[in-house]
């Protein structure tokens, strides 16, 4: 009979425990990779929302600049259009003006209605809020703040809007769940 040499071990392959540990490590790596892939797919959509908000804010500030006397007289002082709903913003014929019947107030009303409709169409649950600066109880004739607000679709919000965005206290004090994302623009006409 042949005898095996003493220096050789009888262990010939992997044990089941080693295979299970390798599978666990591989699955953790794949899970991490899938969450990274999910973020990279959603990031362009989030930046698209911000780009739309920037364009809408810029357009509205330019409209106010074109009607600076209306702004100075408070014609653009409107309540927030953000209500956290998807319902479309309606426009009435009385919200429209045409030459020669336009005046400073009717032009400001038309500008705000156009903004509300555009924000709701381009951003999910979109809304807008503008506030003039107030110093010593007097509203500024040239300086103000504009917020464009929206909510990210379910599961897409990767940043906590309550801590990452500069939202107006008039909106955040209502404890809206989920908190809206806000684009803040400070302007001077």
Backbone torsions as a table, in degrees:
resi	resn	phi	psi	omega
1	UNK	NA	143.1	178.9
2	UNK	-90.4	137.0	178.6
3	UNK	-108.4	141.7	177.4
4	UNK	-74.7	144.2	177.5
5	UNK	-65.5	149.1	-175.4
6	UNK	-69.4	-25.7	-174.7
7	UNK	-78.7	-16.9	-177.7
8	UNK	-82.9	134.9	178.9
9	UNK	-90.3	161.1	-178.2
10	UNK	-92.8	2.0	-179.7
11	UNK	-82.5	116.2	-173.1
12	UNK	-109.1	-12.6	-176.0
13	UNK	-156.0	-167.9	178.7
14	UNK	-77.4	148.8	174.0
15	UNK	-88.1	163.4	-179.4
16	UNK	-62.0	-34.4	179.6
17	UNK	-64.9	-42.2	179.5
18	UNK	-64.3	-38.3	178.4
19	UNK	-66.6	-42.4	179.5
20	UNK	-64.8	-39.3	177.7
21	UNK	-65.3	-40.7	178.9
22	UNK	-64.4	-40.5	178.5
23	UNK	-65.9	-40.0	178.4
24	UNK	-62.3	-45.9	179.2
25	UNK	-64.0	-39.8	178.1
26	UNK	-65.1	-41.3	-180.0
27	UNK	-68.3	-35.7	175.8
28	UNK	-64.0	-40.1	177.2
29	UNK	-64.7	-41.8	178.9
30	UNK	-67.2	-37.8	178.0
31	UNK	-62.4	-43.8	178.0
32	UNK	-63.5	-42.0	178.7
33	UNK	-63.7	-39.3	-179.6
34	UNK	-68.3	-36.8	177.7
35	UNK	-69.0	-35.7	175.4
36	UNK	-65.2	-40.8	178.3
37	UNK	-64.9	-40.0	178.0
38	UNK	-61.3	-44.0	178.2
39	UNK	-62.7	-42.7	-177.3
40	UNK	-68.7	-25.8	176.5
41	UNK	-76.8	-36.2	-176.4
42	UNK	-83.5	-24.1	-175.9
43	UNK	-58.7	-42.5	178.0
44	UNK	-62.3	-34.2	178.2
45	UNK	-65.3	-43.0	179.1
46	UNK	-64.8	-41.8	178.8
47	UNK	-69.4	-29.0	174.9
48	UNK	-64.9	-39.1	176.2
49	UNK	-62.6	-43.7	179.3
50	UNK	-64.1	-40.9	179.1
51	UNK	-63.4	-42.4	177.3
52	UNK	-61.7	-42.6	-179.7
53	UNK	-63.4	-40.0	178.5
54	UNK	-63.2	-44.5	-179.8
55	UNK	-64.5	-42.0	179.0
56	UNK	-64.5	-43.1	179.2
57	UNK	-64.1	-44.2	179.5
58	UNK	-61.1	-43.0	179.2
59	UNK	-62.6	-42.2	-178.3
60	UNK	-69.1	-39.6	177.8
61	UNK	-63.0	-39.0	178.2
62	UNK	-65.8	-36.2	176.2
63	UNK	-65.1	-41.0	177.2
64	UNK	-66.0	-37.5	179.1
65	UNK	-63.8	-35.5	178.8
66	UNK	-71.4	-22.0	179.1
67	UNK	-121.2	52.4	-174.5
68	UNK	-59.7	-36.0	179.3
69	UNK	-67.7	-36.9	175.2
70	UNK	-63.9	-39.4	177.0
71	UNK	-63.9	-46.3	-177.8
72	UNK	-61.5	-32.4	-179.5
73	UNK	-87.6	2.4	176.0
74	UNK	87.5	12.4	-178.8
75	UNK	-67.4	-22.2	-179.8
76	UNK	-92.5	0.0	178.2
77	UNK	-73.7	98.7	-176.8
78	UNK	-125.9	152.2	175.1
79	UNK	-69.1	161.8	-179.9
80	UNK	-60.6	140.7	176.0
81	UNK	-94.0	-0.1	-179.4
82	UNK	-82.5	121.3	176.7
83	UNK	-129.5	4.1	178.0
84	UNK	73.1	15.8	-179.7
85	UNK	-113.1	166.4	178.2
86	UNK	-96.5	-5.3	-174.6
87	UNK	-58.8	137.7	-178.7
88	UNK	-66.8	148.1	177.1
89	UNK	-79.7	126.0	-179.4
90	UNK	-91.2	148.9	174.6
91	UNK	-121.2	138.5	176.8
92	UNK	-101.7	157.3	178.0
93	UNK	-60.4	-30.3	179.8
94	UNK	-70.0	-14.5	177.2
95	UNK	-81.5	-5.8	-177.4
96	UNK	-103.2	150.0	172.9
97	UNK	-139.2	151.8	178.9
98	UNK	-140.1	149.9	179.1
99	UNK	-59.6	134.7	8.8
100	UNK	-98.6	10.5	-173.8
101	UNK	-85.8	-1.6	-179.7
102	UNK	-76.4	141.9	170.2
103	UNK	-131.9	-178.6	-175.5
104	UNK	-60.0	-41.3	-177.1
105	UNK	-73.3	-44.6	-178.9
106	UNK	-67.1	-32.6	176.3
107	UNK	-67.7	-41.0	177.9
108	UNK	-65.0	-41.3	178.2
109	UNK	-61.9	-45.5	178.5
110	UNK	-61.9	-42.2	178.8
111	UNK	-60.5	-44.1	-178.5
112	UNK	-68.8	-39.5	177.9
113	UNK	-64.0	-43.1	177.6
114	UNK	-60.8	-40.1	178.1
115	UNK	-64.3	-47.1	-179.6
116	UNK	-57.6	-44.5	-179.2
117	UNK	-65.5	-45.6	-178.5
118	UNK	-64.9	-42.0	-179.7
119	UNK	-64.4	-42.5	-179.3
120	UNK	-66.9	-32.7	-180.0
121	UNK	-75.7	-35.7	-173.2
122	UNK	-93.3	-23.7	-176.5
123	UNK	-124.1	141.6	179.2
124	UNK	-66.6	126.4	-178.9
125	UNK	58.4	32.4	-171.7
126	UNK	-68.2	153.0	176.8
127	UNK	-160.9	172.0	-178.4
128	UNK	-140.8	154.3	177.9
129	UNK	-150.0	129.8	178.5
130	UNK	-124.7	140.7	-178.7
131	UNK	-141.3	129.1	175.9
132	UNK	-79.0	151.1	174.6
133	UNK	-67.2	146.0	177.7
134	UNK	-127.7	125.3	176.9
135	UNK	-128.9	125.9	-179.1
136	UNK	56.5	36.8	177.9
137	UNK	78.9	3.8	-178.9
138	UNK	-114.1	126.7	179.1
139	UNK	-73.3	138.7	-179.0
140	UNK	-66.6	147.3	177.4
141	UNK	-91.2	-8.8	-175.9
142	UNK	-136.1	-18.8	-172.4
143	UNK	-109.6	143.2	178.2
144	UNK	-162.6	-178.7	-179.1
145	UNK	-132.4	138.6	-179.9
146	UNK	-128.9	133.8	175.6
147	UNK	-121.4	133.0	169.2
148	UNK	-108.2	125.5	-173.3
149	UNK	-118.7	147.5	175.2
150	UNK	-160.9	168.4	175.2
151	UNK	-117.2	141.3	175.1
152	UNK	-74.2	144.3	176.1
153	UNK	-59.6	154.5	-176.3
154	UNK	-47.9	130.1	176.6
155	UNK	83.0	-8.0	-177.4
156	UNK	-92.0	-24.8	-174.8
157	UNK	-68.9	103.3	-178.7
158	UNK	-95.2	-18.1	177.6
159	UNK	-106.9	146.2	177.6
160	UNK	-79.9	108.9	-176.2
161	UNK	-61.9	-29.2	-177.9
162	UNK	-66.3	-24.9	-178.7
163	UNK	-113.7	-16.9	-173.7
164	UNK	-100.9	-16.7	-176.8
165	UNK	-114.2	155.6	177.7
166	UNK	-97.7	86.2	-177.9
167	UNK	-97.2	151.9	179.4
168	UNK	-68.8	145.4	-179.3
169	UNK	-65.5	-25.1	177.9
170	UNK	-62.2	-29.2	-179.6
171	UNK	-90.9	-47.2	-174.8
172	UNK	-73.0	-18.4	179.7
173	UNK	-72.8	-15.3	178.8
174	UNK	-83.1	-1.1	-179.6
175	UNK	53.2	49.0	178.2
176	UNK	-65.1	133.3	179.2
177	UNK	-120.6	121.1	-5.4
178	UNK	-76.0	158.4	-179.7
179	UNK	-66.4	141.0	-179.5
180	UNK	-74.4	156.5	169.4
181	UNK	-89.0	146.2	-174.6
182	UNK	-133.0	140.5	168.7
183	UNK	-108.9	121.2	-177.0
184	UNK	-104.6	131.0	177.5
185	UNK	-129.3	122.3	174.7
186	UNK	-96.5	131.7	-175.7
187	UNK	-135.9	159.5	175.1
188	UNK	-137.5	123.0	-178.5
189	UNK	-80.1	NA	NA
